[in-house]
Amino acid sequence: MLYFNRLAVVLAIFILVLLSGCDKPPARSTPEGTIAATKWAVERGQASRIGEFIYADSPDMRRLMNRLGVFFGNVQKLGTAIQVKFPAEVAKMAAQAEEAAKAGKSSSLIAQMTSQMRGGGGRRGRGVPEPSNDMRDSFDNALKSIFADPYGWIKDSEKRLTTEFLTDDSVSLLWDEKPLFPPVTLAMKLDATDGKWYYMLPTNLPGVSGFMPKTKDQFEVFGGLIQVFDRVVIDLRKDVEGGKLRSLDEVSKAAGEKTFIPAAMTVFAYSRLIDSQKKKDVK
């Protein structure tokens, strides 16, 4: 009897090992594989791995993207805390999103931003009216939906997010078979060294390329900026779990209050650092 009990334990452990081995992320040998791997990670509470899927052209950039992944992971933990503490509000927002989908609309932030940019959104010129209250309310609700379900858009993207080859080793991301954020091209790139596809940051945009870190000091300060947002998210989660924040509206308000001053100071310090190093390069 003892022999059979031990055999049962060994078989159980063996089966568990096999099952855990089967649950592997999709291979990233195609753009669709990387998109599927993103969904796989998020569904398993591993949003922190998203940083691994963003292309990095140097060890410093890789460390920065991994740090960004930590932030993504904490955002997911905040969303989980909100779902536990405010189930009625989350359920209400989910119902509103479902009704919007039935009406051919979308309440997701990505869909709204895409719609705005395709419609000529962005900087308003003279004579262009201010956004209506309905538009502002819709955008506010979309922002709150990020706190309630930060990666819910991935479910919406399962059939709507596709790719189109630009070159043999790059593709553009499409939403409903149209550019995601026109005129900006969001792309993915094949890394020849490991054969995996990565999301590309839009660093070729005017203003963005000049703001991206290039030196060791710049990477450190830029990482500090990510840390500022990360600490805010961690504090928000603690306040939600501790009952200090009692609604999604309070979470949104607290996020702005906690973020503005430290983020502004860090951005100012980073801009000064870039300017000072540009002057040194000129000399």
C-alpha positions in Angstrom: 0.0 0.0 0.0 2.8 2.4 0.9 4.4 1.7 -2.5 1.2 2.6 -4.4 0.8 5.8 -2.3 4.3 6.9 -3.2 3.7 5.9 -6.9 0.5 8.0 -6.9 2.4 11.0 -5.5 5.1 10.7 -8.1 2.6 10.4 -10.9 0.7 13.4 -9.6 3.9 15.5 -9.5 4.8 14.3 -13.0 1.4 15.3 -14.4 1.7 18.7 -12.8 5.1 19.2 -14.3 3.7 18.2 -17.7 0.7 20.6 -17.4 2.9 23.5 -16.3 5.2 22.8 -19.2 2.3 22.9 -21.7 1.3 26.4 -20.6 3.9 28.2 -22.6 3.5 31.6 -24.3 2.9 31.6 -28.0 6.1 31.7 -30.2 7.0 35.2 -31.3 8.4 34.1 -34.7 5.5 36.1 -36.3 3.9 39.5 -35.6 0.7 37.7 -34.7 2.6 35.4 -32.3 3.9 38.5 -30.4 0.4 39.9 -30.2 -0.9 36.5 -29.0 2.0 36.4 -26.4 0.9 39.8 -25.1 -2.6 38.5 -24.6 -1.3 35.3 -23.0 0.8 37.2 -20.5 -2.0 39.6 -19.5 -4.6 36.8 -19.1 -2.2 35.1 -16.6 -1.6 38.2 -14.6 1.9 38.7 -16.1 1.5 42.2 -17.6 5.0 42.9 -16.4 6.3 40.8 -19.2 5.0 43.3 -21.8 8.3 45.2 -21.4 10.1 42.1 -22.9 8.1 42.5 -26.1 9.2 46.1 -26.8 12.2 46.5 -29.0 15.5 47.7 -27.5 18.6 48.6 -29.4 20.9 48.7 -26.4 21.4 47.2 -23.0 20.4 50.5 -21.4 17.1 50.6 -23.4 16.4 46.9 -22.5 16.8 47.8 -18.8 14.4 50.7 -19.3 11.8 48.6 -21.1 12.0 46.0 -18.4 11.5 48.8 -15.9 8.5 49.9 -17.9 7.2 46.3 -17.7 7.3 46.5 -13.9 5.0 49.5 -14.2 2.7 47.6 -16.5 2.5 44.8 -13.9 1.6 47.2 -11.1 -1.1 48.8 -13.2 -2.6 45.3 -13.6 -2.5 44.9 -9.8 -4.3 48.2 -9.4 -7.0 47.1 -11.8 -7.4 43.8 -9.8 -7.8 45.8 -6.6 -10.4 48.1 -8.1 -12.4 45.1 -9.4 -12.4 43.6 -6.0 -13.3 46.8 -4.1 -15.7 48.4 -6.6 -17.4 45.5 -8.3 -20.7 47.4 -8.9 -18.9 50.3 -10.7 -16.8 47.9 -12.8 -19.9 45.9 -13.7 -21.7 49.1 -14.7 -18.8 50.2 -17.0 -18.7 46.7 -18.5 -22.4 46.9 -19.2 -22.0 50.3 -20.8 -19.1 49.0 -23.0 -21.3 46.0 -24.1 -24.2 48.4 -25.0 -21.7 50.6 -26.9 -20.4 47.5 -28.8 -24.0 46.5 -29.7 -24.6 50.1 -31.1 -21.5 49.8 -33.2 -19.4 52.0 -30.9 -16.5 51.4 -28.6 -15.7 52.8 -25.2 -12.1 51.6 -25.2 -9.5 54.3 -25.0 -7.6 53.0 -28.0 -10.7 52.9 -30.2 -11.7 56.4 -29.2 -8.2 57.8 -29.8 -8.0 56.1 -33.1 -11.4 57.5 -34.1 -10.3 61.0 -33.0 -7.1 60.9 -35.0 -8.7 59.5 -38.1 -11.2 62.3 -37.9 -8.5 65.0 -37.8 -8.2 65.1 -34.1 -5.2 66.5 -32.3 -4.3 70.2 -32.3 -7.4 72.3 -33.0 -7.2 75.1 -35.5 -9.1 78.4 -35.5 -12.8 78.1 -35.8 -12.8 74.4 -34.7 -15.3 74.0 -31.8 -14.3 72.7 -28.4 -15.2 69.1 -27.7 -18.8 68.6 -26.5 -19.6 67.6 -23.0 -20.6 64.2 -24.3 -17.1 63.7 -25.8 -15.4 64.8 -22.6 -17.6 62.5 -20.5 -16.9 59.7 -22.9 -13.1 60.3 -22.7 -13.3 60.5 -18.9 -15.2 57.2 -18.8 -12.5 55.7 -21.1 -9.8 56.8 -18.7 -11.6 55.3 -15.7 -12.0 52.1 -17.7 -8.2 51.9 -17.7 -8.1 51.8 -13.9 -11.0 49.3 -13.8 -9.7 47.0 -16.5 -6.3 48.3 -17.8 -5.9 45.5 -20.4 -9.5 44.9 -21.3 -8.7 46.4 -24.7 -6.7 43.3 -25.5 -10.0 41.3 -25.7 -11.4 44.0 -28.1 -8.2 43.7 -30.2 -8.4 40.0 -30.7 -10.0 40.4 -34.1 -9.6 44.1 -34.7 -5.8 44.4 -34.3 -4.0 43.2 -37.4 -0.7 43.8 -39.2 0.5 44.7 -42.7 4.0 44.2 -43.9 6.1 47.3 -44.6 9.3 45.4 -45.3 10.5 41.8 -44.9 11.3 42.5 -41.2 8.7 45.1 -40.2 5.0 45.5 -40.1 2.5 48.3 -39.3 -0.2 47.8 -36.7 -3.8 48.2 -38.0 -7.1 48.6 -36.2 -10.1 47.5 -38.3 -7.6 47.2 -41.2 -6.7 50.9 -40.9 -3.6 52.6 -39.5 -3.8 52.6 -35.7 -3.0 56.2 -35.0 -2.6 58.1 -38.3 -0.5 59.8 -39.4 1.7 58.0 -36.9 2.8 54.5 -38.0 3.0 52.1 -35.1 5.1 49.2 -36.2 6.7 45.9 -35.1 10.2 44.7 -36.0 11.8 41.4 -36.4 15.1 41.1 -34.5 17.5 39.1 -36.6 19.5 38.0 -33.6 16.8 36.1 -31.8 14.2 35.7 -34.5 11.4 37.3 -32.4 9.0 40.2 -33.3 8.9 43.2 -31.1 6.7 46.3 -30.8 8.5 49.5 -31.9 8.4 52.7 -29.9 7.6 55.6 -32.3 11.0 57.2 -31.7 11.2 58.6 -35.3 8.5 61.2 -34.6 9.6 64.8 -34.4 10.0 65.7 -30.8 9.9 62.1 -29.6 13.3 61.2 -31.0 14.9 64.2 -29.3 13.2 63.3 -26.0 14.3 59.7 -26.0 17.3 59.0 -23.7 20.7 58.5 -25.3 23.3 58.8 -22.5 23.7 56.9 -19.3 22.5 59.9 -17.2 19.5 60.4 -19.5 18.5 56.8 -19.1 18.7 57.1 -15.3 16.5 60.2 -15.2 14.0 58.7 -17.7 13.8 55.6 -15.6 13.1 57.9 -12.6 10.1 59.3 -14.5 8.7 55.8 -15.0 9.3 55.2 -11.3 7.3 58.3 -10.4 4.2 56.9 -12.2 4.9 53.4 -10.8 4.9 54.8 -7.2 1.7 56.6 -7.9 0.1 53.3 -9.1 1.4 51.4 -6.1 0.1 54.1 -3.7 -3.3 54.1 -5.5 -3.6 50.3 -5.1 -2.8 50.6 -1.3 -5.3 53.3 -0.9 -8.0 51.3 -2.7 -7.2 48.1 -0.7 -7.1 50.1 2.5 -10.5 51.8 1.9 -9.0 55.3 1.6 -10.4 55.7 -1.9 -14.0 54.6 -2.2 -14.9 55.1 -5.9 -13.4 55.2 -9.3 -13.9 58.9 -9.4 -11.8 59.3 -6.2 -9.1 57.0 -7.8 -9.0 59.2 -10.9 -8.8 62.4 -8.9 -6.1 61.0 -6.6 -4.1 59.9 -9.6 -3.9 63.4 -10.9 -3.0 64.9 -7.5 -0.3 62.4 -6.8 1.2 62.5 -10.3 1.4 66.2 -11.4 4.1 67.7 -9.2 6.6 64.8 -9.1 6.2 64.1 -12.8 6.5 67.8 -13.7 9.7 68.1 -11.7 11.2 65.0 -13.3 10.3 66.1 -16.8 11.8 69.5 -16.1 15.1 68.0 -14.7 15.2 65.7 -17.7 14.7 68.5 -20.2 17.5 70.5 -18.5 19.8 67.5 -18.7 19.1 67.1 -22.4 19.7 70.9 -23.0 23.0 70.9 -21.1 24.3 67.9 -22.9 23.4 69.4 -26.3 25.4 72.5 -25.4 28.4 70.3 -24.5 28.1 68.5 -27.8 28.1 71.9 -29.7 31.3 72.9 -27.9 
